[in-house]
Amino acid sequence: MQDIISKAKIFFDNAGFDWSICGGGAIDIFIGRETRTHKDLDIAVYWEDRNTIITFMLNSGWRVFEACGGGIIHELFTINGFAKKNLFCFTNRETRCHLEPIGDNKYRFTFANEQQKDFDYVEFLFNHRDNYYFYYSGNSSVKRSLDKSTLIRDGFCLLSPEIVLLYKSTYLNGNDSRDHYHDFNLSLSYLDLEQRLWLKQALEIVHLNNHQWLLKL
């Protein structure tokens, strides 16, 4: 995955929008070694850059899709105004994606649960910010000062691991739950006291003080 992230850095560095690595790839770089396989590359971006991202990816020859829910996706060929939907993109080299056409440039989408081996697939996960704070998309009352919302490791910009783990905390019953548990358990000892306290307080708010990870924090 680090080779894929290195390619992504070269690709996005002059793209004209702020971005950071998130998901399990961010956890591995934060810890300093690759600890498991990864099936996709997650990139954290901001809503105000959505149209810029769509234009950049289309102009770079990638296919661009927005999630519609229920396994349905919509392919974009141009900017479609502003829809508050996450995006994912892949090149024609990507063979793990299966698209079943259902009309109006929409598809039923399935994705092979296999390791990503090249920079040919990326998911853009959108977030909100103002001049001072990064806001958790699941609950806008949970925020992190912008200077603490990202960090630099080995030349890569990462979404801070405590924010990554907060997002992962809501997906413990899905197909990727084992990976989320793995990332939390492994990274816990690497978080400093302030990061642990922020994550604890955020989990209490988002999960109404009822989440299994609280016992370990």
N, C-alpha and C positions, 0 to 999 in steps of 0.2 A: 504493500500500500504506500510506503514512503516514496517509491519511484513514481507511482501514479500522482501523488500529491506534489512531487517536484515538477512533474509535467504540468499540473494544474496551475502551479505558481507562475511558471513561465507564460502560460496561456492567459491568465487573468490579470497579471501585474499591470498591464497598461490598458485594461478594458474600460476604465472610466467609472468604476463603482467600487465601493468598499465591500470587502468580503472577508470571511474567516472560515477556517476548517472547523467543522463540528462533527457530531457523531462519534463513533468508535475510533475513527482515525485521529481525532483531536485528543482523545484519551491516551492513545498509544504514544503520540508525540510528546504529550505532557509528561508521561512516565519515563520516556526515553528509550523505548524499545517496542517492537511489534509483538503483541501478546496473543493475538488471535487473527483468524482470517476475516476479511471484510467483503461483503457482497456489493457495496456501493459507496460512492464518495458523496458525503453531505457537505454542502457549503451554506453557511449562514450569511444572509444578505438583508437588505432593508426595503420596505415597501416602496419608498420614494424612487428606488432604482429599478423597479420592475420592468418598465418599458425599455430602459437602457439595456437591461439584461436580455430581454427578448430580441431586440435588434442586434445586439452583439452576437448572440448565439446563432441566429439565422444567417447573418452575414458571414459567419465562420463556417457555414456548411453543416451545422447540426440540426437535427429535428427537435422541435420544441413542443411540449405538451403541458397542459394544465390539468390538474386533478379535479374531477367532478364529483367524486365520491362513489362508493359502491363498486369500485373496480373499473369505473368508466373514465376515460380520458379524452381530451379534446386537443387535436393538433392545431397549432397556430402557424400561420404563414406570414403574419404581419401583426403589428400592435393592435390589440382588440379593445382599446379604451383602457379601463382599469377594473380588473376583476381581482378580488382578494382571494386568490388561489395560489398554492405553491406550484412550482414548475419542476419538471424534470426533462432532461435532454439526453439524447444519445446520437451517436454517429451510425452510419450504415455498416460499420464493422461490428457493432454490438449484436451478438447472436442470442443473448439470453432473454430478449424481449419478444413477446408474442402479442400481435395486434389482431383482434377480430373486428372487422369493420361493422358498424351498426348504423352508418349514415351520418351526414352533416359533419364530416371530418371527425367523427367520434368513434372510439374503439373500446371494446372490452379488453382490458389489459391484464396479462399475466407475466410473471417475471421468474425465471429459473433461479432457484436458491443456490447459486454457485458463486465461488469467489470471483471478484473483479480482478482482471489480470492486466488491464491497460486503461489509459485515460480515454474511455469511450462512452462513459455514462456518468452523469452528475445530477444530483437533486439539489435544487435551490429551496432553502427553508427560510421564509420571510419573517422579519421581526420589525417591531416599531421602536423608534428612538426619538428623543428630542435633543436639545442642546446639552442636556445634562445626564440623561438616564437612558438605559436600555430597559425595555419593558418585556416581561414574559408574556408571550402571546396567549397563554391559557388563562391568565388572570392579570389584568393591567395594574392591579395594586401591588404586584410583585415586581420590583425593579432593582437595577444594579447600576451604580454610577458608571458612566461610559469608560472611564479610565480603568475600571476593574472588570469590565465586561469581556475584554479580550486580553490576550497576553502573547508575547513573542517567545517561541522556542525554536532554536536551530534555524532561525531566519523565516519561520512560518508564523503567520498570524492565526491564533486559535481562539475560538469562543471559549471563555473560561470554563474549566472543567466542572465547577459547581453548577453552572447554568446548563451545560450539557447533561449532567446527571439529573437535574430537575426535569428536563424534557423526557429523559429516559424513564423517570419514575412513573409516568402515566401509561407506559406500554409494557407492563409486566405480565400481561395475560395473552400476548400475541405470539407469533411464530419466532420472534427475535428475543423473547424474554430471557433466554439463557445468556445471550450476549449482554443484555442490560445488567443483569445480576453480576456477570463477570466484570464489566467495566466499573460498576460501583464498588464491589469488594476489593478489586485490585487498586483502584485509585484512592481509596479512602485514606490510607496512611500517607499519601503524598500531599493531601490538602493541608494547608496551614490552619491555625485555629480560627482565623477570621473567615476563611472560606467555608469551613465546616459549620460555623455558627450561621452564616448566611443561608447555606443549604438547609439547615435544620429549620430555621424560621420560615423559609419559603415552602418547605414541605408541609409545615404546620398549617400554613394559609391555604395552599392549593388542595391539600388532601384533608382539610378540616381536622388536623391533629391526629390523623389515623392512617399512618403509613408504616409499613414494616421496617423501612430504612431508618426511621427515627430512633429505634432502639440501639442502632449502632453509632449514632451520632451523639 
